[in-house]
Amino acid sequence: MTDDAHARGSVTYLLEMGALKRGKRSGWWIAGVKDPETIAEHSFRTAVIGSVLAMLEGADPAKVALLCTFHDTQETRVGDIPWIGRRYLTAASNEDVTADQVADAHPVVAAGIKAIVAEYENGESLEVLVAHDADRLECMLQGLEYLEQGYRNAREWVDSTRAKLKTPSAIQLADAAQDMSSAEWQRTYLR
């Protein structure tokens, strides 16, 4: 493959990632949320949460943010299959989807992205543990925001996701969030 073909293949992957800005997180529809956040919105906050949790847990914040950024990129191909749908569907592994996504990318790009996804899916490091907790904590915070907007069915999501947290820092942040308003951050400037 020529350098131009690799450049085009890499850009194709980048363009595909733009679809995450339009793809909705479908699990929230089960809870009655009419216009749930996008996959990209979820992934962005997951990466920020992951960085914060990594700082608190003594993990590498940049590594965790990287793992979180790529954790749902396969959903351009398979969609956001909610947990209930996984009971009825067998999807390709995230590693297989990623391999197809980067097949025409520059070899160093393809190898790098495949390694990130494989580590997120199969790794056992503190960074992987924190990245998984960041994904769960983001889902829990989003559920609290939906509860605030009147979507009562989000409560089950909040509670079940909270129960899956593993790191002390994620549990502590989840507990702190339970009685906070999504506008709490403004209070610093409104005093």
N, C-alpha and C positions, 0 to 999 in steps of 0.2 A: 504494500500500500504506500502511496506517496505521502509526503508531508501535508500536501493540500487535502488529500482524502482524510487523513487523520484529523486535520483541523476541522474539516466539515463534520466528521463523525463526532468530535468533541462538542462542537456547537450544536449538533442535533440533540445531544444529551442535555445541554443547557436549555435549549428550547423546550424539550420535553418537561424539564423541571418547572417551567412556567405554568404548565397545566395544573400543578399543585396549588396555584393561586386561585384556580377556578373550581377545583374539586372540593365538594363539601364533605365533612365528616358525617357519614351516614348513620352511625349508631345513635346520634342524638334525635334522629327522626322517630326512632322507636319511643323515645321519651316525650315526643310531641313537639319538639323544637322545630319551628317552621323554617327558619333560616340559620342553620348551624354554621359555625366557623369553618373556614377552609382548612385543608390539610396543611397548607403553607403557614397559615396563622398558628395552627397547633404546633407545627414543627419549630417555628421561630420562638414561641414562648417556652417550649420544651428545652431548646438550646440555652436560653437565658436561665431557666430554672436549673438546668443541669450544671451550668457554670457556678451558680450560687451554691448548690448542694455540694459540688466538688470542693469549693473553698471551705465549706463547713466540715466536710468529711476528710480533708487532707488528700484529696485526689487531684489529678491534673485537670484544671478547668477547661483548658483549650481542647484537650483530648475528649472530655465529656461533651463539650459543645459540638465537636465534630461528629461524634457518634450520634448525638441527638439530631443534628441537622440532616443526616442521611437515613434516619431510622424508618421513615415512612415513604421514601422516594419511589418505592416499587408500586405505590398506589396509583401512579399514572397508568399502569398496565392492568392491575387487578382490581382497582377501586379500593374503597375503604370498607372492607367486609366486617360488619359488626359482629360482636362475640356470638350472638345468637345464630347468625348466618354461617359461622364456622362449623356449627354442628351438622350442617347439610352440605357444605361445599368442601372440596379438597383443592386448595390453591397451590400453585407452584411455590417452591420455597423462595424466600426473599433473595437468597443468593443466586438462584437460577434466573429470576426476573432481572436482577441487577446485571448479571452476565450478558443477557440479551440487550439491556439498555445501553451498555457501554461497548458492545461488540465492535463498533466501528470507530470508537474513540482512540486517541493516541494511546499506545500501549502503557505508558506510565500513568496516564489518567485512568485507564481501565483497571490496571492492577491496584492502584491506590483506592479507588472507590470500592472495588470488590473486597479488598482487605478490610476496609472500614465496616462494610455491611456484615462480612463474615464475623468480625470481632463482636459487633453488637449482637448478632444472633447466637453466637456460640461461646463467646469469651466468658471468663469467670473473674476478671480483674475487678478491683474496686471501681475503676472508671465505668465498666459495663454495668455493675450493680447500681451505681449512681445514675447512669443514663436511663436505665429502666425505671428507677424511682422517679426521675424527672418526668418521664412520659406519664406515669401514673398520677403524680402530683399535679401536672398540668391538666389532666382530665378531671381530677377532683376539683381544682379551682374553677375550671370552666363549668362544671356542674353546679357549684355554688353560685356562680354568676347567673346561670339559667334558673336556678331556684329563686333567686332575687327577682328575676323577670317574670315569675309566676308559673314556671314549668315544674309543677310538683313532682312529676315522675322522675326528675333528675336526682331526687333524694337517694334512690336505690343505687344509682351510679356513683354518687358521692361516697356513700357508705361502703359499697363493695370495693371501690378503688382504694379508699383510705385503708381498708383492711389488708391490702396487698403490699403496702409500703414496707420496706425492710430497713433502711438506714435510719439511725436515730435522728439525724437532721431532717429528713423528709417527714418523719412522724411528728417531730416538734413543730415544723412549719404547718403541717396539715392541721394539727390541733389548734394552733394559733389562728388559722384562717376560718375556723368553724363559725365564729361569731362576728366576723368582720364584714363590713360592706365593701363592695367592689370599688367604691369611691373613697375608701379609707386613705388612700395615698394622697388625696388632695388636702386632707386636714392639716398637713404640715404647713401648707401655704395659706390656709384660711384662718389661722390663729391670730 
